[in-house]
Amino acid sequence: MTQSIVVENVSKQFTLRFHRTLKQVTVAMARGQDVSNRFLALDDVSFTVEQGESIGLMGLNGSGKSTLLKIINGVMRPDSGSVRTRGRVAGLIATGAGFHPQLTGRENIYLNAAILGMTEAETKAKFDDIIDFADIGRHLDTPVGHYSSGQFSRLGFAVAVHTESDIFLVDEVLAVGDKPFKKKCIARMEEIKKEGRTLFYVSHSAPSVKRMCDRVLVLEKGVLGYDGPTKEGIRYLKYDNDPDDVNSEEENDDDAEYGADI
């Protein structure tokens, strides 16, 4: 099979700074206190994804999921190791990413689509479908800086899912928005999966990962702790005994709630 994503020995380090002003830093140093601390968000992570696979990326908050997704998307570079992707990468890795707050929703559709690699002609051809999916009504011609997080999510996801891509990345989008919108997102991602595109989905929700993904990766404090079948991965995280998901286990349950990591 064709390799879609190849991650080899990827590590990413960040610095936490404890004091903001020069005066605070000077006082802390005079007292012998730490003014910063470095930590590994990702530590020697390696895996390969074949074209058409549906991957669920799971882990507790702070485990490095969003960092890994940004590196795969190309908006962040690893300190060591390498990431190779095949074809166009699209998706939503942060609510409102790529939006200019002073531009209207209409203008931001063209801006965001261009960032994702769409030509102006492609965007014009899909414009009506995008605004129909986003369903933000009269807010389309108001500055997105006035949008709620849910409206951001609607518009960003609508543009992303209408981008022709080989790899589709999803993070955070289902953490906001109402239930009908979440269901619409899940249905569209299932269509993407059926089209044979690679799906990389970050989520805390065991039911949605079971429904969408064939394989699960689990990050633990920046280290890849599990890579294998979905049910075993959820069991590895102990999410299978979560009482909040008891009534959502059925794949066809219309009341199932779907949430994603922020």
Secondary structure, DSSP 4 states (H G I P E B T S, - for coil): --EEEEEEEEEEEEEEES--SHHHHHHHHHTT--SEEEEEEEEEEEEEEETT-EEEEE-STTSSHHHHHHHHHTSS--SEEEEEE-S-EEEESSTTTT--TTSBHHHHHHHHHHHTT--HHHHHHHHHHHHHHH--GGGGGSBGGG--HHHHHHHHHHHHHTS--SEEEE-SGGGSS-HHHHHHHHHHHHHHHHTT-EEEEE-S-HHHHHHH-SEEEEEETTEEEEEEEHHHHHHHHT-TT-GGGGGG-STT-TT-------
